[in-house]
Amino acid sequence: MLVKNLAPALRSAQAAGGALLCSVTQLDGRLGTGQNDHLVDPLQAGLAGLVKTAAKEWSGLHGRVIDVAPQWDDATCAEAVVDACLKSGPVELGLGPDGDVTLDVLTQPEPRPRRALEAGSLFIITGGARGVTAACAIELASRQPGLAFALWGRSRLEPEPEDLEGVEDEASLKRLLLERSGAVQTPKELQAACARILAQREIRATLAAIEAVGAKAVYASVDLRDEDAVATEVTQLEARFGPVRGIVHGAGVLRDRRIEDKTRDQLDDVLDTKLAGLRHLLGTLRLEELRSLNLFASITGRVGRVGQVDYAVANQALDKVAWQLAAQLPACRVQSFAWGPWDGGMVTPALRQTFVNEGVGLIPLQAGARCFADWALAAPGAHAELLVGVDLPELAAADALDGKDGRDLRHVDLHPDLPVLTHHRLAGEGVLPMALGVDWMVQESRRLGLGLQLNRVENAQVFQGVSVSEPLTLAVCLESSRVEGNDLRQTMSLRDSSGRQRMRAEVVLSSEAPSRQSTSMDALPASGGYSSEAIYGEALFHGPLLQAIESVDGLNSDGIDVSLVRPEAAGPWLQDEGADWDPEGALWLDSAFQAMILWSRDQQSAPSLPSRFGRWQRFQDWPEVAPRLRARVRSVKGAMITSDICFLGPDDEVVALVEDYAATASPQLADAFEDHGNEPAPKG
Ligand SMILES: NC(=O)c1ccc[n+]([C@@H]2O[C@H](COP(=O)([O-])OP(=O)(O)OC[C@H]3O[C@@H](n4cnc5c(N)ncnc54)[C@H](OP(=O)(O)O)[C@@H]3O)[C@@H](O)[C@H]2O)c1
């Protein structure tokens, strides 16, 4: 509420040259990750969620999260904080006697060893009868027969009125509810009555699914915000099942509003469900009996999100509570799951569309539930904060870097009517092709390159896709550069107007041309694959300007071979390209991504979008005749497909290579692909 009231002051400071919002906590001087059971009130850490969200809501506001060692005296703390604020650096910084601490994202292999809990062990799962937590509860039950589950939610579970039984569709349900005299009076009451019936059905279905795999399941209507109700229910459960061995705290609500529009009640609803609810629950348990303690947090806590300040605060606090409890309870596996968005639960169809537009992948229900069960049954371990989702490590890493100085080299104004955006539309909105973003970074790097020539592009990543529904400006930035032997490696990025990195790539310039390569990719056997009409008529969303695939010459589980063509609809991609702009590099690179969409649709039944590539290199000029392309799949892990792609000239010489290209496949993209609104592909 303080920050809400400070909004006018922050805005005018912004207009006058710059505004800083900095939170200072005293967790442990290590951002709460010091595995210290004496963390000073881990709830302080919620402030980090506030700062990171505010920095997203007010563009130009500089957010800093600083955690100072509690043992430092006030004067030392003050000096260190002021010093850190005056320097650029990562958004989150720990300061203490052992030096500065920043956060990093590590990739974790599947947890080993797993462990078996005693038969009959009781799990309390808050929010576990519905949404994504229900899917997790069912998966956990199926892993270890004989566990017992107490599922809690606010909804009451009452027998279904006989006249509604078997009525599945919502319209008929509502008609029947209306026909009952006096039961509902207003549309709002009707909606609520219908939602109640559907919620109760979901609860019954979860109970049945858990029992079907040989576990016990009971449901109780318990509002976690009510301390007495929680204590009474725990006492009854322990009398029946023995000590509570596992907790999954999945209860949560959303009350999305920007900080300036947020009310106290909305804030309380979100914070109390997650934080007071957990306090009430842990306050009634014998913690030493616990073997698995799982808190459902969110990537929003880690990086902030517009409209979700309360949710970011609550989830960030849960993350740090997990670190503290992990240190306190060595016999218990303790972790917070900072989930990315799931394809289910509180992700409504509208929210889902937003994520698709942002290029953020959704966690499939089954895959997320399996991941949860793997970790819930893991032995106690070192890392208490897990980020789980599609491409989240990259997203989180990009956020950690925000705030470092980037030098803007060029500003690109984008508006929805630009030709390239009208020919590259997903879910009805123009989306910046990754290939074009890479091309801009290459162009700007070369302009700085002191006569050096382009050797290769490495480690290119899309952190967040750029959808253009209204005019916006992107900056092409030089993040850093360093000399490596004969090479100059320039780390480039595309940043949006609030300074967030959307794409990043390392452009390597050199005094030497890249050495020529041969390929071991033999042609695939000829196959039907796709008809030429189906390529752009059904499978791809690209408009005529980007239609570079002429035919599919071979396609099987190993990869895909295609013949390329210069599109008939040649023309500018933007409106003010420099005279020296040569669109071919971007076009052919995009065609590689298109080819892998054809592959993923055919072999994985899911469209895909580019996430990153390891290297992109051209060894000679593009030939007069359009090149042929061969892509070979290296691996498919979950939603991530990794491949190598080469472009061949008329004599089978390798003209260019894309190595370690990672695309994210998801059946959920299919709707966005359909809704492209492009002009039809030219015939012939
Ligand atoms: N879905 C996602 O994409 C996503 C992403 C990141 C994190 N998460 C986290 O994962 C958890 C589950 O999310 P979801 O998508 O499954 O949400 P959901 O479908 O809205 O389910 C939330 C559950 O919490 C229960 N609940 C809410 N307030 C409660 C209270 N005061 N006392 C007891 N139970 C309460 C609800 O039951 P009643 O309605 O019956 O009260 C419901 O079962 C949440 O903590 C959420 O923050 C979800």
The ligand as an ORCA input file, in Angstrom:
! r2SCAN-3c Opt
* xyz 0 1
  N      -1.904    -23.141    -12.730
  C      -0.739    -22.545    -12.931
  O      -0.358    -22.252    -14.057
  C       0.172    -22.239    -11.783
  C       1.415    -21.626    -12.060
  C       2.252    -21.323    -11.008
  C       1.876    -21.647     -9.720
  N       0.685    -22.233     -9.479
  C       0.314    -22.522     -8.079
  O      -0.181    -23.835     -7.987
  C      -1.238    -23.874     -7.035
  C      -2.477    -24.497     -7.655
  O      -2.880    -23.701     -8.757
  P      -4.139    -24.070     -9.662
  O      -3.883    -23.515    -10.980
  O      -4.462    -25.487     -9.529
  O      -5.268    -23.180     -8.958
  P      -6.838    -23.424     -8.886
  O      -7.307    -24.297     -9.958
  O      -7.437    -22.064     -8.757
  O      -6.977    -24.187     -7.507
  C      -6.687    -23.559     -6.309
  C      -7.081    -24.471     -5.172
  O      -6.846    -23.790     -3.940
  C      -8.001    -23.966     -3.094
  N      -8.090    -22.816     -2.197
  C      -8.102    -21.517     -2.535
  N      -8.206    -20.759     -1.420
  C      -8.264    -21.602     -0.371
  C      -8.377    -21.430      1.026
  N      -8.454    -20.210      1.593
  N      -8.422    -22.517      1.809
  C      -8.352    -23.766      1.273
  N      -8.250    -23.992     -0.041
  C      -8.205    -22.921     -0.853
  C      -9.145    -24.061     -4.091
  O     -10.235    -24.792     -3.577
  P     -11.673    -24.106     -3.409
  O     -11.937    -23.309     -4.619
  O     -12.585    -25.229     -3.166
  O     -11.445    -23.265     -2.231
  C      -8.525    -24.884     -5.217
  O      -8.591    -26.236     -4.905
  C      -1.436    -22.451     -6.561
  O      -0.767    -22.276     -5.349
  C      -0.799    -21.614     -7.622
  O      -0.305    -20.411     -7.104
  C      -0.177    -22.531    -10.470
*
